[in-house]
Amino acid sequence: MGKMQKKGEKGNAVNYITRNQAIKKLQVKLSEFRRLCILKGVHPREPKKKRQGQNKTYYHAKDINFLLHEPLLEKFREIRAYEKKVVRAKGKKEYNLADRLRNLRPGYRLDHLVKERYPSFIDALRDLDDPLTMVHLFAVLPADEKRHIPNPLIQKAVRLTLEFQAYVTRTNALRRTFVSVKGIYYQAEINGQMLTWIVPHALSQELPVDVDFRVMSTFLEFYETLLEFVLFKLYTNCGLTYPPTLDSRMEEAATGLHAVMHDLATTAGGQGLLTADAPTPAAGSLTAQASEGRLGSLASKLKQIKKSGIDVEEEEEGGE
């Protein structure tokens, strides 16, 4: 007769644990646990038998053990200790010390997570639909510190959208577009992979109250790192420099995509390394020169209109 198996030593009782048990095991707060799961790609599981209750969230025990060895876990603890120092300094009314501590906030990078979740470049390229949609969404949103939407995050999203659009334009990769109520659907073919994303309409955006932008910002933080890796690979494969240098004059004139395209058109490395249908660097430089010429003509026309208005007023005063 074999050894009797004790209750709770095998099966779902050992393979799955609740969210509260996972938080106690990792010794983190609920917000930090959610953020860590989003960045690592760990999702809740549905066991066949929920021994701890039907209304609880379960995770696989192997996933939680996997999170125990994550370097970001130690970084989150450092940030929590730093925040306690700032609160303590404010409580003692040492505002100078609190200001200095704000500049010493510990940071972290997500490069190792991108390499871990996407071993090959094609894997990252296939999974680029959601990152592109998320980045284009935040590029049109207003910055709001109360909703956890910082301005640097928005500026980075705008830069990445311009760089991706410039690459698609430069390589003639766009295949289909479709206008709907949600926004404008785009589909491009890059390295044999079809990518589809949505760009919201250029209208004033109102932030809904029932949306947790803190969770969306965590997704955006990982997606921006992933998109930087992909853009670097795409640009270097075409012999272009990444990141491209923005033309300050065009950027100040709010020309958007022209500011990036001007650098791509005049890059010395991008000579005959793009697709066969892509325009040559000479043609791109002519386009950039034409856009600069239009900006200059617009400024001269404004001066002429202003001058003609002054002359008309002087003639009317002389006639009186």
C-alpha positions as CSV (number, residue, x, y, z in Angstrom):
1,M,0.0,0.0,0.0
2,G,1.4,3.4,-1.0
3,K,1.9,6.4,1.2
4,M,-1.2,8.4,1.8
5,Q,-1.2,11.8,0.2
6,K,-2.0,14.6,2.7
7,K,-4.5,17.3,1.9
8,G,-3.1,20.5,0.6
9,E,0.3,19.1,-0.5
10,K,-0.4,18.5,-4.2
11,G,-2.6,19.8,-7.0
12,N,-4.3,23.2,-7.1
13,A,-3.6,23.9,-3.5
14,V,0.1,24.1,-4.3
15,N,0.2,25.2,-7.9
16,Y,-2.0,28.3,-7.4
17,I,-1.9,31.0,-4.8
18,T,-4.1,34.1,-4.3
19,R,-3.1,37.7,-5.0
20,N,-2.9,38.5,-1.3
21,Q,-0.6,35.5,-0.7
22,A,1.6,36.6,-3.6
23,I,1.9,40.2,-2.3
24,K,2.9,38.9,1.1
25,K,5.5,36.6,-0.5
26,L,7.0,39.4,-2.6
27,Q,6.7,41.9,0.2
28,V,5.4,44.7,-2.0
29,K,2.3,46.9,-2.2
30,L,-0.7,46.2,-4.4
31,S,0.2,49.0,-6.9
32,E,3.8,47.7,-7.1
33,F,2.6,44.1,-7.6
34,R,0.3,45.2,-10.5
35,R,3.1,47.2,-12.1
36,L,5.5,44.3,-11.8
37,C,3.0,41.9,-13.4
38,I,2.4,44.3,-16.3
39,L,6.1,44.8,-17.0
40,K,6.9,41.0,-16.7
41,G,3.8,39.9,-18.6
42,V,2.4,37.8,-15.7
43,H,-1.4,37.3,-15.9
44,P,-3.9,35.8,-13.5
45,R,-4.9,32.1,-13.9
46,E,-8.2,30.3,-13.5
47,P,-7.7,27.0,-11.6
48,K,-10.3,24.3,-11.9
49,K,-10.9,24.3,-8.2
50,K,-10.7,27.6,-6.3
51,R,-9.9,26.3,-2.8
52,Q,-9.5,29.8,-1.3
53,G,-12.8,31.1,-2.6
54,Q,-14.6,31.9,-5.9
55,N,-14.2,35.7,-5.6
56,K,-10.4,35.8,-5.4
57,T,-7.7,36.3,-8.1
58,Y,-5.3,33.4,-8.5
59,Y,-1.7,33.3,-9.9
60,H,0.4,30.3,-10.8
61,A,3.0,29.6,-8.1
62,K,5.8,29.3,-10.7
63,D,5.0,32.9,-12.0
64,I,5.4,34.3,-8.5
65,N,8.6,32.4,-7.9
66,F,9.7,33.9,-11.3
67,L,9.0,37.4,-10.0
68,L,11.1,36.8,-6.8
69,H,14.3,37.0,-8.8
70,E,13.4,40.1,-10.8
71,P,15.9,43.0,-10.4
72,L,13.1,45.5,-10.6
73,L,11.8,44.2,-7.3
74,E,14.8,45.7,-5.5
75,K,14.5,48.9,-7.5
76,F,10.9,49.3,-6.3
77,R,12.0,48.8,-2.7
78,E,14.6,51.6,-3.2
79,I,11.9,53.9,-4.6
80,R,9.6,53.2,-1.7
81,A,12.4,54.0,0.8
82,Y,13.2,57.2,-1.1
83,E,9.5,58.3,-1.0
84,K,9.5,57.7,2.8
85,K,12.6,60.0,3.1
86,V,10.8,62.8,1.1
87,V,7.7,62.5,3.3
88,R,9.8,62.6,6.4
89,A,11.6,65.7,5.2
90,K,8.3,67.4,4.5
91,G,7.0,66.5,7.9
92,K,10.0,68.1,9.6
93,K,9.6,71.2,7.3
94,E,13.0,70.6,5.8
95,Y,11.9,71.8,2.3
96,N,15.5,72.3,1.1
97,L,16.3,68.6,1.9
98,A,13.0,67.5,0.2
99,D,14.0,69.4,-3.0
100,R,17.4,67.8,-3.1
101,L,15.9,64.4,-2.6
102,R,13.5,64.9,-5.5
103,N,16.6,65.2,-7.8
104,L,18.1,62.0,-6.4
105,R,15.1,59.8,-7.2
106,P,16.4,56.3,-8.2
107,G,15.6,55.2,-11.7
108,Y,15.4,51.9,-13.6
109,R,15.6,50.6,-17.1
110,L,13.4,48.0,-18.9
111,D,15.9,46.9,-21.6
112,H,16.3,43.4,-20.0
113,L,12.6,42.9,-20.0
114,V,12.3,43.6,-23.7
115,K,15.1,41.1,-24.5
116,E,13.5,38.6,-22.1
117,R,10.0,38.7,-23.5
118,Y,11.0,39.0,-27.2
119,P,14.1,36.8,-28.0
120,S,14.1,37.7,-31.7
121,F,13.4,40.8,-33.7
122,I,10.5,39.2,-35.6
123,D,8.7,38.4,-32.4
124,A,8.8,42.0,-31.3
125,L,7.7,43.2,-34.8
126,R,4.7,40.8,-34.8
127,D,3.5,42.2,-31.4
128,L,3.8,45.8,-32.4
129,D,0.1,46.5,-33.1
130,D,-0.9,47.3,-29.5
131,P,2.2,49.4,-28.7
132,L,1.7,51.5,-31.8
133,T,-2.0,52.2,-30.9
134,M,-1.1,53.0,-27.3
135,V,1.7,55.4,-28.2
136,H,-0.4,57.2,-30.8
137,L,-3.2,57.5,-28.3
138,F,-1.0,59.1,-25.6
139,A,0.6,61.4,-28.2
140,V,-2.7,63.3,-28.5
141,L,-3.6,63.3,-24.8
142,P,-2.9,66.4,-22.6
143,A,-0.5,66.0,-19.7
144,D,-2.1,65.8,-16.3
145,E,-0.1,65.1,-13.2
146,K,-3.3,64.3,-11.1
147,R,-4.2,61.5,-13.6
148,H,-0.6,60.2,-13.5
149,I,0.1,61.4,-17.1
150,P,3.5,63.2,-16.9
151,N,4.6,65.6,-19.6
152,P,7.9,63.7,-20.3
153,L,5.9,60.6,-21.1
154,I,3.7,62.5,-23.6
155,Q,6.7,64.2,-25.2
156,K,8.4,60.8,-25.7
157,A,5.2,59.3,-27.2
158,V,5.1,62.2,-29.7
159,R,8.7,61.7,-30.7
160,L,8.3,58.0,-31.2
161,T,5.2,58.4,-33.4
162,L,7.0,60.9,-35.6
163,E,10.0,58.6,-35.9
164,F,7.8,55.6,-36.8
165,Q,5.7,57.6,-39.3
166,A,8.9,59.0,-40.9
167,Y,10.2,55.4,-41.4
168,V,6.9,54.3,-42.9
169,T,6.9,57.3,-45.2
170,R,10.6,56.9,-46.2
171,T,10.3,53.2,-47.1
172,N,6.8,53.4,-48.7
173,A,5.6,50.7,-46.3
174,L,2.0,52.0,-46.0
175,R,-0.5,49.6,-47.6
176,R,-4.1,50.5,-46.5
177,T,-5.9,53.3,-44.6
178,F,-9.5,53.4,-43.3
179,V,-11.3,56.3,-41.5
180,S,-13.8,55.3,-38.8
181,V,-15.5,56.9,-35.8
182,K,-12.7,55.6,-33.5
183,G,-10.0,57.1,-35.6
184,I,-7.9,56.4,-38.7
185,Y,-6.8,52.8,-39.2
186,Y,-3.3,52.3,-40.8
187,Q,-1.8,49.1,-42.1
188,A,1.9,48.9,-43.2
189,E,4.1,46.0,-44.3
190,I,7.5,46.0,-42.6
191,N,9.9,43.1,-43.1
192,G,7.1,40.9,-44.4
193,Q,4.9,41.6,-41.3
194,M,1.6,43.4,-41.6
195,L,1.2,46.0,-38.8
196,T,-2.2,47.6,-38.0
197,W,-2.7,50.5,-35.6
198,I,-5.2,53.3,-34.9
199,V,-4.5,57.0,-34.8
200,P,-7.1,59.1,-32.9
201,H,-8.7,62.1,-34.7
202,A,-7.0,65.4,-34.2
203,L,-9.7,66.7,-31.8
204,S,-9.6,68.0,-28.2
205,Q,-9.5,65.0,-25.9
206,E,-11.4,64.8,-22.6
207,L,-10.0,62.4,-20.0
208,P,-12.7,60.1,-18.7
209,V,-13.0,59.7,-14.9
210,D,-13.5,55.9,-14.8
211,V,-10.2,55.1,-16.6
212,D,-7.1,54.2,-14.5
213,F,-4.4,56.0,-16.3
214,R,-1.8,54.7,-13.9
215,V,-2.1,51.2,-15.3
216,M,-2.1,52.6,-18.9
217,S,1.0,54.6,-18.2
218,T,2.7,51.4,-17.0
219,F,1.8,49.7,-20.3
220,L,3.0,52.8,-22.2
221,E,6.4,52.8,-20.3
222,F,7.1,49.2,-21.5
223,Y,5.7,49.9,-25.0
224,E,8.0,52.9,-25.5
225,T,11.0,50.9,-24.6
226,L,10.0,48.1,-27.0
227,L,9.3,50.7,-29.8
228,E,12.8,52.2,-29.3
229,F,14.4,48.8,-29.8
230,V,12.4,48.1,-32.9
231,L,13.0,51.6,-34.4
232,F,16.7,51.3,-33.8
233,K,16.9,48.0,-35.6
234,L,14.8,49.3,-38.5
235,Y,16.8,52.5,-38.9
236,T,20.2,50.7,-38.8
237,N,19.1,48.1,-41.3
238,C,18.4,50.9,-43.7
239,G,21.7,52.7,-43.0
240,L,20.0,55.6,-41.2
241,T,21.1,57.2,-37.9
242,Y,18.8,56.6,-34.9
243,P,17.5,58.7,-33.3
244,P,17.2,61.2,-36.1
245,T,18.0,64.8,-35.5
246,L,15.0,67.1,-35.5
247,D,15.2,70.3,-37.5
248,S,14.8,73.0,-34.9
249,R,13.3,75.5,-37.3
250,M,10.7,73.1,-38.6
251,E,9.9,71.9,-35.0
252,E,9.3,75.5,-33.9
253,A,7.0,76.0,-36.9
254,A,5.0,72.9,-35.8
255,T,5.6,71.0,-39.1
256,G,5.7,67.7,-37.2
257,L,6.7,64.9,-39.6
258,H,8.7,67.3,-41.9
259,A,11.1,67.9,-39.0
260,V,12.1,64.2,-38.9
261,M,11.9,63.7,-42.7
262,H,14.4,66.5,-43.3
263,D,17.1,64.6,-41.4
264,L,16.2,61.3,-43.0
265,A,16.4,62.9,-46.5
266,T,19.9,64.4,-45.8
267,T,21.4,61.4,-43.9
268,A,24.6,60.3,-45.6
269,G,24.1,56.7,-44.6
270,G,20.7,56.2,-46.3
271,Q,22.0,55.8,-49.9
272,G,20.2,53.1,-51.8
273,L,19.5,50.9,-48.8
274,L,15.8,51.3,-48.7
275,T,13.1,49.6,-50.7
276,A,12.9,49.9,-54.4
277,D,9.9,52.1,-54.3
278,A,11.3,54.4,-51.7
279,P,12.3,58.0,-52.8
280,T,16.0,58.7,-53.2
281,P,17.8,61.0,-50.8
282,A,17.9,63.7,-53.5
283,A,14.2,63.6,-53.9
284,G,13.7,63.7,-50.1
285,S,16.0,66.8,-49.8
286,L,14.0,68.5,-52.5
287,T,10.8,67.8,-50.5
288,A,12.5,69.2,-47.4
289,Q,13.6,72.3,-49.4
290,A,10.2,72.8,-50.8
291,S,8.6,72.7,-47.3
292,E,11.2,75.2,-46.1
293,G,10.3,77.4,-49.1
294,R,6.6,77.2,-48.3
295,L,7.3,78.3,-44.7
296,G,9.4,81.2,-45.9
297,S,6.8,82.2,-48.5
298,L,4.1,82.1,-45.8
299,A,6.1,84.4,-43.5
300,S,6.7,86.8,-46.4
301,K,3.0,86.8,-47.3
302,L,2.1,87.6,-43.7
303,K,4.4,90.6,-43.8
304,Q,2.9,91.8,-47.1
305,I,-0.6,91.5,-45.7
306,K,0.4,93.4,-42.6
307,K,2.1,96.1,-44.7
308,S,-0.8,96.5,-47.1
309,G,-3.2,96.9,-44.2
310,I,-1.0,99.7,-42.8
311,D,-0.9,101.4,-46.2
312,V,-4.7,101.2,-46.5
313,E,-5.2,102.8,-43.1
314,E,-2.8,105.7,-44.0
315,E,-4.7,106.3,-47.3
316,E,-8.0,106.4,-45.4
317,E,-6.6,108.9,-42.9
318,G,-5.2,111.1,-45.8
319,G,-8.6,111.1,-47.5
320,E,-10.3,112.3,-44.4
